[in-house]
Amino acid sequence: MKLYNSHSQKVEELQPIEPGKVSMYVCGPTVYNYPHIGNARPIVVFDTLKKALELQGLEVTFVSNYTDVDDKIINTAIEQNVSEKEITDKYIKAYEDVRRGLNADLPNVAPRVTETMQQIIDFIQELIDKGAAYQVDGDVYFRIASDPHYGELSHQNMEDLMVGARIDENSKKENPLDFTLWKATDKGIQWDTPWSKGRPGWHTECVVMIQDVFKKPLIDIHGGGLDLKFPHHENEIAQCQACNSTRLANMWVHNGMINIDGIKMSKSLGNVRWAKDLIAQFGGNTMRWAMISTQYRSTLNLTDETIEAAQKELNRIQMAFKQASVQLQLNNVEATEEKDETLLNQFIDALNNDLNTPNAIVAIFDTVKALNQTIRQREVDLNRLNVLVSTLKAMTYVLGVQFDEIQMSEEDKEMYRNWKAAVKAKDFASADTYRATLIEKGIL
């Protein structure tokens, strides 16, 4: 597997720290509202990556967090006169519903910030002890000057960042670029610490959760949306460098953004699309296919046309899959685990080339073509058909598309044969009756 590493700005081969095992962490959402379709893209991208690695025999530990303490959460709770936990529980469930709706696996571990608080406090204290952080009036800041490599992920140097830094009214900071590790506050949920009663800063949470779950300072893959590269991921690296002299992950993988009809999605423009609404309207298969039709690093332009194209492509695959399944069941052929190695390797090669899902889709349609050609033969090669169905199922599973499998009863099989016989005998009235029933059952 080769992936574009944002840190090196090169496509590099993934070389797991522990042979045969991959540790992967993806930044999760701040849960104060329903996830929009932009939030859904990393769900699809990194679930596809996970399944592609597993297809090749690797054991993947996939972790994605929930940020369940934040000013937006606190403000929402105050507005609705409920606890922060009621807000976060509601939207964590909504996020998990979107995951399931997109046929994505739930993470192996999904840590919450509120459940990792003591570890966060201890980590901040360690940074203070090492001189990488300082406390002023109950607030704690990370000292950017303590990391000579700061800017290495976003490939910006300190001087340029200083020139572009917004004038900060907070004169308590030593440097305008210094970022908050702990915020003293009397508003909303808070915790006692040696510095003040308050809550943690966003940038320190993921570092701690990674180390808490994986029990090590360096993992294989850290992922997230491109919008997180700076400053969030940059600041994660700075803290890990200060504490452990590592960059936290060997590979930093970022997915591109989603535009709606060619325009950046934003609340101010009123073009935010909730993932749950799109899944309800078009189905999880369609939305997932629309998202993987573009390579993960590129901007995805979501339009009515891209959704319609996804629906048409899925219909082609489903039709071939259904026809093949009917043929196999009519002949009482048991499913095989055997795969067409040539087609499957074409599929794997595409994914191993920086998760090139558009080329993986080409391999799927080559398999569909082979299926259709086999079905159209006068004497159907059932073994070949069985192998192709097995291959297609493996491919669609990795890309996160799930088709309902037909289960034909003996009565269904008899009805199918009667329909064929009626057509052959030109008994069209009977044939239409049989056909209508078979359509109703989803067999035709």
VENZIQUI-V589499 format. One record per pair of residues at least 12 apart in sequence whose ideal C-beta (glycine too) atoms are under 8 Angstrom apart, sorted by the first residue. I is the first residue (numbers start at 1). J is the second residue. Records with the same first field share a line. If there is no record, write none. Layout:
I=J  J
This chain:
1=13  14  52  53  56  351  352
2=14  352  353  354
3=49  221  251  253  354  355
4=253  297  354
5=250  251  252  253
6=153  229  252  253  254
7=152  153  247  251  252
9=155
11=354
12=251
14=220  221  251
15=250
16=58  220
17=218  219  220  250
20=57  58  59
21=58  59  60  61
22=53  58  59  60  61  220  221
23=61  63  214  216  219  220  221
24=46  49  50  60  61  62  63  219  220  221  222  223
25=63  64  65  206  209  210  213  214  219  221  222  223  249
26=42  46  62  63  64  107  222  223  224
27=42  64  65  206  223  224  225  228  232  233
28=64  65  66  67  95  110
29=66  67  91  95
30=67  70  72  73  202
31=66  67  68  73  87  88  91  92  95
32=70  72  73  76  87  88  91
33=72  76  91
34=91  94  274  275  276
35=91  94  95  98  274  275  276
36=265  272  273  274  275
37=258  265  273  274  275  278  287  302
38=225  257  258  265
39=95  98  275
40=98  102  275  287  291
41=225  255  256  257  258  291  296  300
42=223  224  225  255
43=98  99  102  104
44=102  104  288  291  292  400
45=223  255  291  296  355
46=62  64  223  253  255
47=99  102  104  105  400
48=292  296  351  355  357  398  399  400
49=221  223  253  355
50=62  105
51=105  397  398  399  400
52=348  351  352  355  398
55=348  394  398
56=348
61=108  109  214
62=105  107  108
63=107  108  109  110  111  209  210  213  214
64=107  110
65=110  111  112  113  205  206  209
66=88  92  95  110  111  112  113
67=113  202  205
68=84  85  88  92  112  113  114
69=84  113  114  189  199  200
70=202
71=188
73=87  88  188
74=187  188  189
75=188
77=188
78=188
84=188  189
85=114
88=112  114
92=112
94=276
97=276
98=275  276  279
101=275  276  279  284
102=275  279  284  287  288  400
103=284  285  288  400  401  402
104=400
109=213
111=209  212  213
113=200  205  209
114=189
116=205  208  209  212
117=191  200
119=208  209  211  212
120=200  204  205  208
121=182  191  193  200
123=204  207  208  211  239  243
124=140  181  182  193  200  204
125=194
126=243
127=142  181  239  242  243
128=140
130=146  242  243
131=143  146
132=146  147  239  242  243
133=181  242
134=174
135=182  195
136=172  173
137=172  184  196
138=182  184  195  196  197  198
139=172  180  182  183  184  195  196  198
140=180  181  182  195
141=172  173  174  178  179  180  181
142=178  179  180  181  203  204  235  238  239  242
143=174  175  178
144=158  175  177  178  179  238
145=174  175
146=238  242
147=238  241  242
149=237  238  241
150=177  234  238
151=234
152=234  237  247
153=229  230  233  234  237  247  252
154=229  230  231  234
156=230
158=177
161=177
162=176  177
165=177
179=201  203  231  235
180=201  203
181=200  201  203  204
182=195  196  198  199  200  201  204
183=198  199  200  201
184=196  197  198
185=197  198  199
202=232
203=231  232  235  236  239
204=239
206=232  236
207=236  239  240  243  248
210=222  248
217=240  243  244  246  248
218=244  246  247  248  249  250
219=248  249  250
220=249  250  251
221=249  250  251  253
222=236  248  249  251  252  253
223=252  253  254  255
224=254  255
225=254  255  257
226=254  255  256  257
227=257
228=254
229=252  254
233=252
236=248
254=297
255=296  297
256=294  296  297  298  299  300
257=299  300
258=291  299  300  301  302
259=299  300  301  302
260=273  301  302  303
261=301  302  303
262=301  303
273=302
275=287
282=307  311
284=402
285=314  401  402  403
286=307  310  311  314
287=307  310
288=399  400  401
289=310  313  314  399  401
290=302  306  307  309  310
292=357  358  360  361  399  400
293=306  309  310  313  357  358  361
294=357  358
295=354  355  356  357  358
296=355  357
297=354
313=361  365
314=401
316=365  368
317=364  365  368  392  396  401  403
318=403
320=368  371  372  375  392
321=371  389  392  393  403
322=403  406  443
323=371  372  375
324=371  374  375  385  388  389
325=389  405  406
326=406  408  416  443
327=375  380  382  385
328=382  385  386  389
329=406  407  408  413
330=408  413  416  417
331=382
333=382  385  386
335=386  389  390
336=383  386  387  390
337=390
338=386  387  390
339=387  390  391  394
340=367  370  387  388  391
343=363  366  367  370  388  391
344=391  394  395
346=362  363  366
347=360  363  364  367  395  398
350=362  363
351=398
357=399
360=395  398  399
361=399
363=395
364=392  395  396  399
367=388  391  392  395
368=392
370=388
371=385  388  389  392
374=388
404=442
406=442  443
408=443
412=438  441  443
415=434  437  438
416=434  438  443
418=430  434
419=431  434  435  438
422=434
